[in-house]
Amino acid sequence: MKRALFFLGQFNNKDVEWLIHNGQKIELGTGEKLIQKGNFIDSLYIVLSGQLSVCAESGDKEDIATLGTGEVVGEMSFLETRPPSVSVIAKKTSVVYKISREIIELRLTSNPDFKANFYYALALFLSNRLRKTTDQLGYGTPEEEDLIDTKILDGVAQAGARFGQILHRFSEA
């Protein structure tokens, strides 16, 4: 959940409203693929509920990671415009927020503030994910995993409410 807060915490209320109104909810049944390794994806996703498995093969190999509520998915392919190097499959019934690349790119081109916030949010999100991976490999400092820069903390506090807005909006749909 913390990583979605890093992401959403960098946006203002207007941008969060824009995200809510321009995305959609998708439901995945157990075993259903959200992302297929090697196939281009055209969206960015946030897990609203459930659990997803990140795996190198078609699901019959060991999980690389398990993603839960609040995780952002598809961000690497969004940044690099390359097909994903892993598959993402629902481990259990899941609900995911989806916003298309095309819609995001239109907003990025027309709104410089949104563009700056969006890329800063992705940078913070990816930095946090890399730090966690480094810790899991035994090279980090686990006691520092939950430390948050005070400059980012205010945004993270607001992000909890914003994530709640997204959950509320898509629980109605």
For each residue, the residues with C-beta under 8 A, 3 or more apart:
1: 4 5 68 69 70 163
2: 5 6 70 128 146 156
3: 6 7 70 71 72 125 128 129
4: 1 7 8 46 47 69 70 71 72 159 163
5: 1 2 8 9 70 156 159 160 163
6: 2 3 9 10 121 124 125 128 152 156 159
7: 3 4 10 46 72 121 122 124 125 159
8: 4 5 11 16 121 159 162 163 166
9: 5 6 121 152 154 155 156 157 158 159 162
10: 6 7 117 118 120 121 124 155
11: 8 15 16 19 114 117 118 121 162
12: 15 16 113 117
13: 16 17 162
14: 17 18
15: 11 12 18 19 114 117
16: 8 11 12 13 19 20 162 165 166
17: 13 14 20 21
18: 14 15 21 22 107 114
19: 11 15 16 22 23 99 166
20: 16 17 23 165 166 169
21: 17 18
22: 18 19 99 103 107
23: 19 20 97 98 99
24: 97 98 99 173
25: 48 95 96 97 98 170 173
26: 95 96 98
27: 93 94 95 96
28: 32 34 50 52 90 93 94 95 96
29: 32 90 93
30: 90 91 92 93
31: 59 89 90
32: 28 29 89 90
33: 36 59 87 88 89 90
34: 28 45 52 73 88 89 90 94 96
35: 39 41 73 74 77 84 86 87 88
36: 33 39 84 87
37: 56 57 58 83 84 85 86 87
38: 83 84
39: 35 36 83 84
40: 77 83
41: 35 74 77 78 83 84 101
42: 100 101 102
43: 74 98 99 100 101
44: 72 73 74 75 78 98 99 101 104
45: 34 72 73 74 96 97 98 99
46: 4 7 70 71 72 73 96 97 166
47: 4 50 52 67 68 69 70 71 73 94 95 96 97
48: 25 69 94 95 96 97 166 167 170
49: 69 94 95 167
50: 28 47 68 69 90 91 92 93 94 95 96
51: 66 67 68 90 91 92 94
52: 28 34 47 66 67 68 71 73 88 89 90 91 94 96
53: 59 63 65 66 67 88 89 90 91
54: 63 64 65 66 67 86 87 88
55: 58 59 61 62 63 64 86 87 88 89
56: 37 61 64 85 86 87
57: 37 60 61 87
58: 37 55 87
59: 31 33 53 55 87 89
60: 57
61: 55 56 57
62: 55
63: 53 54 55 66
64: 54 55 56 86
65: 53 54
66: 51 52 53 54 63 91
67: 47 51 52 53 54 71 73 88
68: 1 47 50 51 52 71
69: 1 4 47 48 49 50
70: 1 2 3 4 5 46 47 163
71: 3 4 46 47 52 67 68
72: 3 4 7 44 45 46 75 125
73: 34 35 44 45 46 47 52 67 88 96
74: 35 41 43 44 45 77 78 84
75: 44 72 78 79 122 125 126
76: 79 80 82 84 126
77: 35 40 41 74 80 81 82 83 84
78: 41 44 74 75 81 101 104 122
79: 75 76 122
80: 76 77
81: 77 78
82: 76 77
83: 37 38 39 40 41 77
84: 35 36 37 38 39 41 74 76 77 87 88
85: 37 56
86: 35 37 54 55 56 64
87: 33 35 36 37 54 55 56 57 58 59 84
88: 33 34 35 52 53 54 55 67 73 84
89: 31 32 33 34 52 53 55 59
90: 28 29 30 31 32 33 34 50 51 52 53 93 94
91: 30 50 51 52 53 66 94
92: 30 50 51
93: 27 28 29 30 50 90
94: 27 28 34 47 48 49 50 51 52 90 91
95: 25 26 27 28 47 48 49 50 170
96: 25 26 27 28 34 45 46 47 48 50 52 73
97: 23 24 25 45 46 47 48 166 170
98: 23 24 25 26 43 44 45
99: 19 22 23 24 43 44 45 103 104
100: 42 43 103 104
101: 41 42 43 44 78 104 105
102: 42 105 106
103: 22 99 100 106 107
104: 44 78 99 100 101 107 108 118
105: 101 102 108 109
106: 102 103 109 110
107: 18 22 103 104 110 111 114 115 118
108: 104 105 111 114 115 118
109: 105 106 115
110: 106 107
111: 107 108 114 115
112: 115 116
113: 12 116 117
114: 11 15 18 107 108 111 117 118
115: 107 108 109 111 112 118 119
116: 112 113 119 120
117: 10 11 12 15 113 114 120 121
118: 10 11 104 107 108 114 115 121 122
119: 115 116 122 123
120: 10 116 117 123 124
121: 6 7 8 9 10 11 117 118 124 125
122: 7 75 78 79 118 119 125 126
123: 119 120 126 127
124: 6 7 10 120 121 127 128 152
125: 3 6 7 72 75 121 122 128 129
126: 75 76 122 123 129 130
127: 123 124 130 131
128: 2 3 6 124 125 131 132
129: 3 125 126 132 133
130: 126 127 133 134
131: 127 128 134 135 140 145
132: 128 129 135 136 140 145
133: 129 130 136 137
134: 130 131 137 139 140
135: 131 132 138 139 140 141 142 145
136: 132 133 140
137: 133 134 140
138: 135
139: 134 135
140: 131 132 134 135 136 137 144 145
141: 135 144 145
142: 135 145
143:
144: 140 141 147
145: 131 132 135 140 141 142
146: 2
147: 144
148: 152 153 156
149: 152 153
150: 153
151: 154
152: 6 9 124 148 149 155 156
153: 148 149 150 156 157
154: 9 151 157 158
155: 9 10 152 158 159
156: 2 5 6 9 148 152 153 159 160
157: 9 153 154 160
158: 9 154 155 161 162
159: 4 5 6 7 8 9 155 156 162 163
160: 5 156 157 163 164
161: 158 164 165
162: 8 9 11 13 16 158 159 165 166
163: 1 4 5 8 70 159 160 166 167
164: 160 161 167 168
165: 16 20 161 162 168 169
166: 8 16 19 20 46 48 97 162 163 169 170
167: 48 49 163 164 170 171
168: 164 165 171 172
169: 20 165 166 172 173
170: 25 48 95 97 166 167 173
171: 167 168
172: 168 169
173: 24 25 169 170
